[in-house]
Amino acid sequence: MTRQEAIRILMLSPFYFRMTLPDRKELIREFCTLHGKKAP
């Protein structure tokens, strides 16, 4: 899974937009790690 795919999926959640940018970055990193590819 690429970062763009992860972001596309996470943007479906209304909670994603309530998070701060550093929190979003961490969420994307964790999501990619859990689903097969590490985010930088």
C-alpha positions in Angstrom: 0.0 0.0 0.0 1.3 3.4 -0.9 1.0 6.6 1.2 -1.5 8.0 -1.4 -3.7 4.9 -1.0 -3.6 5.1 2.7 -4.5 8.8 2.7 -7.3 8.1 0.3 -8.7 5.5 2.7 -8.2 7.5 5.8 -9.8 10.6 4.3 -13.1 8.7 4.3 -13.2 9.2 8.1 -14.5 12.5 9.5 -12.0 12.0 12.4 -9.1 12.3 10.0 -9.8 16.0 9.5 -10.0 16.7 13.2 -6.5 15.5 13.8 -3.4 17.7 13.8 -0.9 17.4 10.9 1.7 15.5 13.1 -1.0 13.2 14.3 -2.1 12.5 10.7 1.4 11.8 9.6 1.8 9.3 12.5 -1.6 7.7 11.6 -0.5 7.3 8.0 2.8 5.7 9.0 1.1 3.3 11.3 -1.6 2.4 8.7 1.0 1.7 6.1 3.1 -0.4 8.5 0.0 -2.5 9.4 -1.0 -2.9 5.8 2.3 -3.9 4.3 4.5 -0.9 3.4 6.4 1.5 5.7 5.8 5.2 5.1 8.9 7.4 5.4 
